[in-house]
């Protein structure tokens, strides 16, 4: 602890430019907290939007889902199953995220039924809530 990007890549299948988690700073059986440093060099800033770069909200939600996958991997003590993002509810984008921001990504387990996890996700910049959502993930070994 903390878990660096090499450990994260051993858990998640995502790679550049789609890996959205730089470091895990807290991980236990109730929640996971991670960070993403938002750089002006991110490929999506070329088109979203020129002269007014804003991180796409869908990528913030994806980052939260990746932290959920890290949590679930830890919760089930590793394994060979692959995590899949199943759905999202109650998504709200409160403030824009811009180059130079550091996203703090928090997921808290709300419920687990079988191999399905339901999380409350929150993304913060400077202790200000910028995005929140409820997320569903599942783990399967048949794909």
FIMAR-141159 format. One line per field, with one value per residue: residue number from 1; residue in three letters; x, y, z of N, C-alpha, C in turn. Coordinates in pm, 1 decimal, always signed. Example, Ala and Ser with C-alpha at 12.3 -4.5 7.8 and 13.67 -1.06 7.14 Angstrom:
seq	(1:2)
type	(ALA:SER)
n.xx	(+1319.0:+1285.0)
n.yy	(-569.0:-225.0)
n.zz	(+780.0:+708.0)
ca.xx	(+1230.0:+1367.0)
ca.yy	(-450.0:-106.0)
ca.zz	(+780.0:+714.0)
c.xx	(+1320.0:+1290.0)
c.yy	(-330.0:+3.0)
c.zz	(+780.0:+787.0)
***
This chain:
seq	(1:2:3:4:5:6:7:8:9:10:11:12:13:14:15:16:17:18:19:20:21:22:23:24:25:26:27:28:29:30:31:32:33:34:35:36:37:38:39:40:41:42:43:44:45:46:47:48:49:50:51:52:53:54:55:56:57:58:59:60:61:62:63:64:65:66:67:68:69:70:71:72:73:74:75:76:77:78:79:80:81:82:83:84:85:86:87:88:89:90:91:92:93:94:95:96:97:98:99:100:101:102:103:104:105:106:107:108:109:110:111:112:113:114:115:116:117:118:119:120:121:122:123:124:125:126:127:128:129:130:131:132:133:134:135:136:137:138:139:140:141:142:143)
type	(UNK:UNK:UNK:UNK:UNK:UNK:UNK:UNK:UNK:UNK:UNK:UNK:UNK:UNK:UNK:UNK:UNK:UNK:UNK:UNK:UNK:UNK:UNK:UNK:UNK:UNK:UNK:UNK:UNK:UNK:UNK:UNK:UNK:UNK:UNK:UNK:UNK:UNK:UNK:UNK:UNK:UNK:UNK:UNK:UNK:UNK:UNK:UNK:UNK:UNK:UNK:UNK:UNK:UNK:UNK:UNK:UNK:UNK:UNK:UNK:UNK:UNK:UNK:UNK:UNK:UNK:UNK:UNK:UNK:UNK:UNK:UNK:UNK:UNK:UNK:UNK:UNK:UNK:UNK:UNK:UNK:UNK:UNK:UNK:UNK:UNK:UNK:UNK:UNK:UNK:UNK:UNK:UNK:UNK:UNK:UNK:UNK:UNK:UNK:UNK:UNK:UNK:UNK:UNK:UNK:UNK:UNK:UNK:UNK:UNK:UNK:UNK:UNK:UNK:UNK:UNK:UNK:UNK:UNK:UNK:UNK:UNK:UNK:UNK:UNK:UNK:UNK:UNK:UNK:UNK:UNK:UNK:UNK:UNK:UNK:UNK:UNK:UNK:UNK:UNK:UNK:UNK:UNK)
n.xx	(+84.0:+69.7:-80.6:+85.6:+99.4:+198.7:+114.7:-161.0:-193.6:-147.8:-380.6:-599.3:-716.0:-686.1:-503.8:-283.3:-442.2:-644.4:-635.8:-733.1:-651.9:-407.7:-291.3:-359.3:-477.9:-607.5:-743.3:-969.8:-1204.6:-1441.0:-1424.2:-1259.2:-1003.4:-866.5:-637.5:-624.4:-416.4:-478.1:-372.9:-268.2:-182.2:-348.8:-513.9:-783.6:-828.0:-764.2:-988.9:-1193.9:-1242.8:-1124.9:-920.6:-1063.6:-1028.0:-1190.3:-1240.2:-1403.9:-1717.4:-1803.3:-1563.2:-1474.7:-1661.6:-1594.5:-1338.5:-1411.2:-1545.5:-1329.0:-1187.2:-1375.3:-1351.8:-1094.4:-1140.8:-1325.7:-1168.4:-980.3:-1157.8:-1250.0:-1019.2:-834.2:-789.2:-896.9:-1107.2:-1270.6:-1348.4:-1646.6:-1811.7:-2137.3:-2351.7:-2492.4:-2632.6:-2811.5:-2630.2:-2442.1:-2301.0:-2114.0:-1918.0:-1676.1:-1384.4:-1048.7:-732.2:-447.7:-584.3:-631.2:-789.6:-967.6:-1079.1:-1341.5:-1487.7:-1751.2:-1871.1:-2199.7:-2372.8:-2351.5:-2428.9:-2410.3:-2200.3:-2214.0:-2152.0:-2248.3:-2183.7:-2129.8:-2009.3:-1776.1:-1622.5:-1371.7:-1228.7:-990.2:-1125.2:-1385.8:-1690.5:-1717.8:-1827.6:-2075.0:-2209.1:-2398.5:-2278.2:-2265.7:-2097.7:-1970.9:-1818.1:-1672.7:-1575.5:-1601.9:-1545.4)
n.yy	(-119.7:+221.5:+103.2:+71.3:+166.9:-53.9:-272.7:-230.2:-276.8:-546.7:-640.2:-524.4:-545.2:-328.3:-91.2:+178.5:+384.7:+363.4:+292.4:+417.6:+467.7:+569.4:+517.7:+329.5:+425.3:+350.6:+49.0:-181.3:-409.8:-275.2:-44.1:+129.5:+355.3:+563.4:+731.6:+953.8:+1126.7:+1399.1:+1478.9:+1726.4:+1604.7:+1391.9:+1186.7:+1239.8:+1509.8:+1651.0:+1670.3:+1733.4:+1976.6:+2164.5:+2436.3:+2460.8:+2248.1:+1967.8:+1691.5:+1407.4:+1312.9:+1045.6:+908.4:+961.6:+817.7:+563.8:+545.0:+528.3:+282.5:+115.6:+133.7:+10.7:-247.9:-312.0:-310.1:-527.3:-740.4:-753.7:-806.8:-1061.4:-1200.9:-1215.6:-1420.0:-1580.0:-1482.9:-1244.9:-899.1:-716.1:-425.7:-355.5:-174.1:+153.3:+388.5:+674.6:+878.0:+1169.6:+1470.5:+1711.0:+1918.0:+2046.8:+1861.1:+1929.5:+1964.7:+1910.9:+1871.1:+1653.2:+1361.7:+1212.9:+902.2:+725.7:+426.5:+258.9:-33.8:-125.4:-342.2:-695.9:-959.8:-1284.8:-1302.4:-1035.1:-697.6:-401.2:-61.7:+254.1:+530.7:+795.7:+1084.0:+1315.7:+1645.8:+1836.7:+1799.0:+1849.7:+1734.5:+1603.2:+1415.5:+1162.0:+831.7:+526.3:+203.2:-105.3:-411.7:-720.2:-1044.0:-1286.8:-1610.4:-1732.0:-1613.2)
n.zz	(+0.0:-81.1:-392.3:-694.9:-1048.8:-1186.8:-1033.9:-1060.0:-1335.3:-1332.1:-1235.9:-1374.9:-1717.3:-1884.4:-2087.0:-2189.3:-2426.2:-2238.8:-1969.8:-1668.9:-1410.5:-1188.5:-939.7:-647.5:-340.7:-113.3:+2.1:+97.4:+253.4:+229.1:+73.9:-200.1:-285.0:-523.4:-750.4:-1029.1:-1233.8:-1422.9:-1730.7:-1967.6:-2192.7:-2248.8:-2485.2:-2553.9:-2515.5:-2744.3:-2903.0:-2730.7:-2546.8:-2826.1:-2730.5:-2495.8:-2291.4:-2153.5:-1947.8:-2070.6:-1937.3:-1945.5:-1940.1:-1685.3:-1539.9:-1635.3:-1521.4:-1250.5:-1262.3:-1321.8:-1081.7:-922.0:-1029.3:-941.8:-665.6:-647.1:-739.2:-531.7:-319.7:-375.0:-343.6:-559.6:-851.2:-1161.0:-1303.1:-1517.4:-1501.2:-1573.5:-1675.2:-1601.0:-1574.9:-1503.7:-1279.9:-1158.8:-1232.5:-1208.7:-1315.8:-1176.9:-1182.8:-1418.9:-1525.0:-1564.7:-1746.2:-1540.1:-1308.2:-1026.8:-998.2:-742.6:-685.4:-560.0:-451.9:-297.6:-155.1:-203.9:-229.7:-270.5:-473.8:-548.7:-821.4:-878.6:-826.8:-658.9:-652.1:-490.4:-645.3:-639.5:-767.3:-703.0:-702.5:-552.1:-302.9:-381.2:-498.4:-816.7:-987.5:-957.9:-913.1:-931.3:-972.1:-1154.2:-1157.9:-1286.5:-1249.0:-1447.6:-1568.6:-1808.0:-2048.7)
ca.xx	(+0.0:-26.0:-56.8:+126.7:+40.9:+238.5:+21.0:-292.5:-194.2:-153.8:-518.5:-690.1:-666.0:-677.3:-373.1:-288.7:-482.2:-770.4:-617.2:-772.2:-614.4:-262.6:-245.7:-460.8:-425.9:-674.1:-812.5:-1010.1:-1322.5:-1558.0:-1408.8:-1129.7:-978.5:-756.1:-621.7:-587.3:-362.1:-531.7:-267.5:-307.0:-141.8:-448.3:-554.2:-919.9:-833.7:-749.8:-1120.5:-1294.2:-1274.5:-1011.7:-916.0:-1139.6:-1023.6:-1269.8:-1240.2:-1538.2:-1779.5:-1807.6:-1432.8:-1470.3:-1739.1:-1509.8:-1234.3:-1475.4:-1569.5:-1200.7:-1159.2:-1464.9:-1290.1:-982.8:-1201.7:-1383.5:-1055.6:-929.3:-1263.8:-1257.1:-884.3:-772.6:-858.3:-880.4:-1226.5:-1256.6:-1453.7:-1720.2:-1898.0:-2271.9:-2449.3:-2476.3:-2755.3:-2797.3:-2506.7:-2449.7:-2175.8:-2130.5:-1821.1:-1583.5:-1248.9:-959.7:-590.8:-383.6:-661.3:-607.7:-915.6:-971.3:-1186.0:-1382.6:-1600.4:-1792.2:-1960.3:-2337.0:-2433.4:-2294.3:-2516.4:-2341.2:-2079.5:-2248.2:-2119.4:-2307.9:-2100.1:-2147.5:-1885.2:-1761.0:-1497.2:-1351.8:-1111.2:-973.2:-1232.2:-1514.5:-1752.4:-1735.3:-1910.8:-2120.2:-2285.3:-2405.5:-2219.2:-2278.6:-1992.1:-1976.7:-1697.0:-1704.1:-1456.8:-1639.3:-1524.2)
ca.yy	(+0.0:+224.9:+14.8:+152.2:+134.2:-189.3:-363.6:-208.6:-346.2:-690.9:-668.9:-481.6:-570.6:-202.6:-33.3:+309.4:+507.0:+342.1:+272.7:+545.8:+469.4:+580.4:+467.7:+297.2:+477.9:+280.5:-69.6:-272.9:-489.0:-187.7:+59.9:+152.3:+494.7:+568.2:+863.4:+971.3:+1257.6:+1437.6:+1550.5:+1789.8:+1513.4:+1285.8:+1193.9:+1289.9:+1655.6:+1709.8:+1696.8:+1757.2:+2052.4:+2251.7:+2565.8:+2453.4:+2104.3:+1913.0:+1545.1:+1355.5:+1250.8:+901.3:+854.8:+966.8:+700.6:+448.0:+540.0:+475.0:+139.7:+46.1:+123.1:-96.2:-374.8:-334.7:-347.6:-662.0:-832.7:-766.9:-863.9:-1205.8:-1254.6:-1246.3:-1518.6:-1570.8:-1425.3:-1111.4:-807.5:-646.9:-314.8:-394.6:-67.0:+270.0:+458.7:+794.6:+946.9:+1315.9:+1542.1:+1834.4:+2021.2:+1995.1:+1818.2:+1991.3:+1927.2:+1956.5:+1822.5:+1518.6:+1298.8:+1111.8:+811.7:+644.0:+335.0:+194.7:-146.3:-113.7:-474.9:-801.9:-1075.9:-1374.7:-1240.7:-898.0:-596.5:-268.5:+37.2:+398.9:+588.6:+941.0:+1141.3:+1447.2:+1728.0:+1931.1:+1771.8:+1889.7:+1628.7:+1639.6:+1312.8:+1053.4:+731.2:+389.4:+119.8:-250.0:-489.0:-863.0:-1117.5:-1413.3:-1679.6:-1804.9:-1531.2)
ca.zz	(+0.0:-191.6:-505.7:-808.5:-1177.7:-1225.2:-967.5:-1122.3:-1464.6:-1307.9:-1196.3:-1481.5:-1852.6:-1958.4:-2113.8:-2252.2:-2355.3:-2167.9:-1826.3:-1609.4:-1269.5:-1173.2:-810.5:-546.7:-214.4:-3.1:-46.7:+204.5:+219.4:+219.4:-28.2:-265.6:-320.3:-618.6:-811.4:-1169.4:-1266.4:-1553.0:-1802.6:-2093.9:-2299.2:-2269.8:-2625.9:-2574.4:-2508.8:-2878.3:-2959.7:-2625.3:-2665.7:-2858.4:-2661.1:-2370.9:-2263.5:-2043.5:-1950.5:-2093.7:-1820.8:-1960.0:-1899.6:-1538.1:-1495.3:-1664.6:-1418.1:-1129.8:-1284.6:-1308.7:-937.4:-876.8:-1067.3:-849.0:-537.9:-655.5:-747.4:-395.7:-236.1:-398.7:-327.3:-688.7:-932.7:-1306.3:-1364.9:-1574.8:-1461.1:-1678.3:-1635.2:-1641.8:-1581.8:-1416.8:-1243.7:-1076.3:-1271.7:-1205.6:-1338.4:-1099.8:-1223.0:-1520.4:-1488.4:-1663.1:-1733.7:-1417.1:-1193.6:-977.0:-961.6:-637.8:-725.2:-445.2:-466.1:-173.6:-183.3:-154.0:-223.8:-352.8:-487.3:-640.0:-878.3:-916.5:-725.6:-676.7:-585.0:-495.7:-692.3:-629.9:-815.7:-642.2:-731.9:-440.5:-206.2:-436.1:-576.7:-956.8:-1051.0:-871.6:-985.3:-883.0:-1076.6:-1144.8:-1222.0:-1265.7:-1277.5:-1515.6:-1619.1:-1930.0:-2168.9)
c.xx	(+87.0:+15.0:-27.6:+66.9:+82.2:+147.5:-117.6:-300.3:-189.6:-295.9:-617.2:-631.4:-643.0:-531.8:-392.7:-353.7:-605.9:-756.1:-635.0:-734.7:-462.2:-210.4:-367.6:-403.9:-494.2:-753.7:-841.2:-1137.9:-1450.6:-1547.6:-1269.6:-1122.1:-854.5:-744.0:-585.8:-538.6:-405.1:-430.1:-322.5:-271.4:-238.7:-501.8:-693.5:-928.4:-818.0:-886.9:-1226.6:-1243.7:-1155.1:-1027.8:-999.5:-1144.5:-1100.3:-1266.9:-1382.8:-1593.0:-1782.0:-1674.5:-1412.3:-1546.4:-1660.7:-1399.2:-1291.1:-1501.1:-1440.0:-1161.2:-1250.6:-1410.2:-1173.0:-1036.0:-1248.9:-1274.3:-999.3:-1030.2:-1270.1:-1119.2:-821.4:-854.6:-837.8:-1001.6:-1198.4:-1375.9:-1516.2:-1812.7:-2037.4:-2368.4:-2417.2:-2612.2:-2718.1:-2666.8:-2531.3:-2310.0:-2192.9:-2041.2:-1729.9:-1448.4:-1157.1:-815.4:-528.9:-458.1:-613.4:-742.3:-891.9:-1096.8:-1218.0:-1497.9:-1623.9:-1891.5:-2096.7:-2399.1:-2355.6:-2392.2:-2454.6:-2213.2:-2106.4:-2223.8:-2191.3:-2229.5:-2162.3:-2012.9:-1887.2:-1624.2:-1487.8:-1225.8:-1103.8:-1087.9:-1369.6:-1567.3:-1774.3:-1825.5:-1950.7:-2206.6:-2297.6:-2364.6:-2243.9:-2165.1:-2016.3:-1841.9:-1737.4:-1574.1:-1485.2:-1623.0:-1376.4)
c.yy	(+124.0:+132.5:+98.9:+99.3:-5.4:-292.9:-351.8:-283.3:-498.0:-735.2:-639.0:-512.9:-442.9:-156.5:+103.5:+296.9:+489.2:+309.7:+407.5:+558.5:+470.4:+517.2:+436.6:+339.8:+417.7:+165.3:-160.1:-343.4:-406.0:-86.6:+56.0:+300.2:+495.8:+710.0:+850.6:+1113.2:+1291.0:+1528.5:+1613.8:+1700.8:+1399.1:+1297.0:+1253.4:+1441.6:+1722.0:+1746.9:+1732.3:+1859.4:+2140.2:+2389.0:+2570.2:+2307.1:+2065.5:+1761.4:+1495.9:+1282.6:+1099.8:+837.8:+863.7:+847.6:+572.1:+434.0:+484.5:+325.3:+59.8:+31.6:+17.5:-232.8:-410.8:-378.0:-492.4:-768.4:-859.4:-839.8:-1015.5:-1272.1:-1299.0:-1344.9:-1492.2:-1510.0:-1284.1:-1025.9:-737.6:-543.7:-345.4:-277.5:+45.3:+335.4:+583.3:+869.2:+1097.5:+1372.7:+1680.4:+1949.4:+1962.0:+1957.0:+1861.7:+1942.3:+1990.0:+1912.7:+1683.8:+1465.2:+1200.1:+1030.3:+718.4:+554.1:+267.8:+85.0:-120.8:-251.3:-570.1:-918.5:-1167.5:-1310.3:-1098.2:-804.8:-466.2:-171.2:+175.2:+453.9:+739.8:+980.0:+1283.3:+1513.1:+1832.2:+1921.3:+1818.1:+1776.6:+1676.5:+1540.8:+1211.4:+958.2:+605.7:+300.3:-27.1:-315.3:-636.2:-924.7:-1252.5:-1477.7:-1754.3:-1723.2:-1513.7)
c.zz	(+0.0:-306.7:-629.7:-939.3:-1224.4:-1160.6:-1031.2:-1255.3:-1448.4:-1273.2:-1309.2:-1619.2:-1933.3:-1973.3:-2177.6:-2390.1:-2267.5:-2020.0:-1757.7:-1461.4:-1260.1:-1044.8:-723.8:-412.9:-92.0:-60.9:+72.2:+162.4:+211.7:+106.6:-89.0:-300.8:-408.8:-673.2:-957.1:-1185.9:-1408.8:-1621.8:-1930.6:-2212.4:-2323.3:-2412.5:-2648.6:-2571.9:-2647.0:-2936.0:-2858.8:-2525.8:-2696.4:-2792.5:-2533.5:-2325.5:-2137.1:-2056.6:-1972.4:-1971.1:-1827.2:-1919.7:-1748.7:-1481.1:-1521.9:-1561.0:-1288.0:-1144.4:-1273.0:-1162.2:-875.3:-911.4:-978.5:-713.2:-543.0:-665.1:-607.8:-306.0:-252.1:-396.3:-458.1:-767.2:-1080.5:-1375.5:-1414.4:-1533.2:-1580.5:-1616.4:-1690.0:-1656.6:-1485.6:-1397.6:-1164.8:-1104.5:-1272.6:-1224.7:-1278.0:-1146.8:-1330.2:-1459.9:-1601.9:-1645.6:-1608.4:-1292.5:-1152.6:-930.4:-848.7:-663.4:-609.7:-484.7:-332.2:-209.3:-120.3:-133.9:-311.6:-353.6:-591.5:-689.0:-927.3:-798.3:-760.5:-589.7:-589.3:-537.1:-680.9:-683.6:-761.0:-696.1:-622.0:-339.7:-252.4:-524.2:-720.3:-1030.7:-945.9:-952.9:-901.0:-999.0:-1048.4:-1221.8:-1195.4:-1300.9:-1334.8:-1562.5:-1748.6:-2057.2:-2197.7)
***
